[in-house]
Amino acid sequence: MSHPIINDLNSRYTAKKYDASKRISAEDMSVIKEAIRLSASSINSQPWKFIVLESSEAKQRFHDSFANMHQFNQAHATEASHIILFAHNPNFTKDDYRKVVDVEVSSGHLPADMYDAMLNGGFSFAEANTDESGFNGNWTKAQTYIALGNTLHVLARLGIASTPMEGVDSALIGEIFEQELDGHVCHFALALGYHLDGEDYNHGLPKARLPEQDVITVL
C-alpha cells in the first residue's frame, strides 16, 4: 500500500543505538510537546504528566535510575537526544477531573450550564475503575499509553527515531524524580533522537507484523 501514513508507520522502528552528537531541533520539540498535550484520553481525563529530559544533568539522573535493573536500556538515557517520562496519576480524583471540566467550559467546548452533568456523568467512568482505597492507576496508566501511541506516530512523521521503554525501574525513577512527578508514577519512558549509522542493528529491517486476516475482523 502506498500512502503517506502507511509509509510513516513502515519506516518507524525501535532504535537500538543513538547518535549522541545529533539533537532534535527546538522547533520539532515544540511540535512533539504540543502533540503529546493534544492526546486523547477517556472522558478527556488527561490523568498524566510528561517530563521531558533534555539537559545533560536531567538525562544523567535518568541514567542513574538503571542502577539496579534493565541496564540494556541505560545507554539510551545519555545517548538519545531527549527522554520523555510518561507518568500517570494513580489516584485520580473528582477534584482532578474538576480542573478538566473547568477548561472544558473556559475553552468554549462545553456550555456552562452543562458543567455539573459533565463533572458527575464523566467522572462515573473513573469511579467504575476506582477501588475502595481510591486507586485507579490501571485505568489512568491505560490513558497514558494512548499518548505514547500518538507520540510514536508523530515522531515517525517527523523522521525522528524512538525507543519505547517499559524496561525501567519505576521505583527508582520515583525517588530520583520525586519532585517533578508530584505523586505521579512512571512505568515507561520514551527515548527519541537519531540512530547511529552502522551500529543500530534494527534500522532498515523489514516489518514483522501478523497478517491482516489474523488481527482484523470486519463484520
C-alpha positions in Angstrom: 0.0 0.0 0.0 1.3 3.4 -0.9 0.0 6.2 1.4 1.9 8.8 3.5 0.5 7.4 6.8 1.5 3.8 5.9 4.9 5.0 4.7 5.5 6.7 8.0 4.5 3.6 10.0 6.6 1.3 7.9 9.6 3.5 8.4 9.0 3.6 12.2 11.0 1.1 14.3 12.5 0.8 17.7 16.0 2.3 17.6 18.8 0.3 19.4 21.7 2.8 19.2 21.6 6.6 19.1 24.0 9.2 17.7 24.7 11.3 20.8 26.0 14.1 18.6 22.6 14.8 16.9 20.0 16.8 18.7 16.3 17.3 17.9 15.6 20.9 16.9 13.7 23.2 19.2 11.1 23.6 16.5 10.5 19.8 16.3 10.4 19.5 20.1 7.7 22.2 20.2 5.6 20.1 17.8 6.2 16.9 19.8 5.2 18.5 23.1 2.1 20.0 21.7 1.1 16.7 20.0 1.5 15.0 23.4 -0.6 17.6 25.1 -3.4 17.1 22.5 -3.5 13.3 23.0 -6.9 11.7 23.6 -8.0 10.1 26.9 -11.2 8.6 28.3 -13.6 11.4 29.4 -10.8 13.8 28.5 -9.4 13.0 31.9 -5.7 13.7 31.0 -4.5 11.9 34.2 -0.9 12.3 33.2 2.4 14.2 33.5 5.1 14.2 30.8 8.6 15.0 31.9 10.9 15.9 29.1 14.6 15.4 29.8 16.9 17.3 27.5 19.7 18.7 29.7 22.8 16.5 30.4 22.0 16.8 34.1 18.5 15.5 33.7 19.5 12.7 31.4 22.2 11.6 33.9 19.6 11.4 36.6 17.6 9.1 34.4 20.8 7.1 33.6 21.3 6.7 37.4 17.8 5.1 37.6 19.2 2.0 35.9 21.5 1.1 38.8 19.6 -2.0 39.8 17.9 -3.3 36.6 17.3 -3.1 32.9 20.8 -1.9 32.1 20.2 -2.8 28.4 18.3 0.5 28.1 20.7 2.5 30.1 22.8 3.9 27.2 19.7 5.5 25.7 19.5 7.7 28.7 22.5 9.8 27.7 22.9 9.0 24.0 19.4 9.8 22.8 18.6 13.5 22.1 15.7 13.5 24.6 13.9 11.3 27.0 10.3 11.6 27.9 8.9 10.1 31.1 5.3 9.1 30.7 3.7 9.2 34.2 0.1 8.7 35.3 -1.9 9.7 38.4 -2.6 6.5 40.4 -5.3 8.2 42.4 -7.3 10.4 40.0 -10.0 12.2 42.0 -13.1 14.2 41.2 -11.2 17.3 42.1 -8.6 16.4 39.5 -11.4 15.9 37.0 -12.9 19.3 38.0 -9.9 21.0 36.6 -10.5 19.4 33.2 -14.2 20.4 33.3 -13.2 24.0 34.1 -11.1 24.0 30.9 -14.0 22.4 29.0 -16.1 25.5 29.9 -13.4 28.2 29.6 -12.3 26.9 26.2 -15.9 27.1 24.9 -16.1 23.4 24.3 -18.8 22.9 27.0 -21.7 25.1 27.7 -21.5 26.4 31.3 -25.0 25.0 32.2 -23.7 21.5 31.4 -20.9 21.8 34.0 -22.4 19.6 36.7 -23.7 17.0 34.2 -20.2 16.7 32.7 -18.5 16.6 36.1 -20.7 13.9 37.6 -21.5 11.9 34.5 -18.0 11.9 33.2 -16.4 11.0 36.5 -18.6 8.0 36.8 -16.3 6.3 34.3 -13.3 6.9 36.6 -15.3 5.8 39.6 -16.1 2.5 37.8 -12.3 1.9 37.7 -11.5 3.0 41.2 -11.1 0.6 44.2 -12.0 1.2 47.8 -8.6 2.8 48.5 -9.0 5.3 45.7 -6.6 3.6 43.4 -7.4 3.8 39.7 -3.8 3.5 38.4 -4.6 0.7 36.0 -7.1 2.9 34.2 -5.0 6.1 34.2 -2.0 4.2 33.0 -4.0 2.9 30.1 -4.8 6.5 29.2 -1.1 7.3 29.2 -0.4 4.6 26.6 -2.8 6.4 24.3 -0.5 9.4 24.5 2.5 7.1 23.8 0.9 5.7 20.7 0.1 9.2 19.5 3.7 10.3 20.1 5.2 7.4 18.2 3.2 8.3 15.1 4.2 12.0 15.4 7.8 11.0 15.6 7.5 8.8 12.5 6.0 11.7 10.6 8.9 13.9 11.7 11.5 11.3 10.8 12.8 11.0 14.4 13.8 7.7 15.8 12.4 6.4 19.1 12.6 3.6 21.7 9.6 2.9 23.9 11.0 1.6 27.2 9.0 -0.4 29.7 12.3 -1.7 30.9 12.8 1.0 33.5 12.9 1.0 37.3 9.7 2.7 38.3 10.5 2.8 42.0 14.0 4.4 41.5 12.6 6.8 38.9 10.0 7.7 41.6 12.8 8.5 44.0 15.1 10.4 41.7 12.3 12.5 40.1 10.0 12.6 43.1 9.6 16.4 43.0 8.9 16.6 39.3 6.5 13.6 39.3 4.5 15.2 42.1 2.6 12.0 43.1 2.5 10.6 39.5 4.1 7.2 38.7 6.3 6.5 35.7 6.2 2.9 34.4 7.6 3.6 30.9 9.7 6.1 29.1 10.5 7.1 25.5 13.9 7.8 24.1 14.0 9.9 20.9 16.7 11.2 18.6 18.6 9.9 15.6 20.1 6.4 15.1 23.8 5.8 14.9 24.7 4.8 11.3 26.2 1.3 11.2 25.6 0.4 14.8 21.8 0.3 15.0 21.1 -3.3 14.1 17.4 -2.7 14.0 17.5 0.0 11.4 16.2 -0.8 7.9 14.9 -4.2 8.7 11.6 -5.3 7.2 8.4 -5.1 9.3 7.4 -8.2 11.2 3.7 -7.9 11.8 1.0 -10.6 11.8 -1.2 -10.6 8.6 -4.3 -8.5 8.4 -6.6 -11.6 8.5 -5.1 -12.7 11.8 -5.8 -9.4 13.7 -8.6 -7.6 11.9 -12.2 -8.8 11.6 -14.7 -6.9 9.5 -18.4 -7.7 10.2 
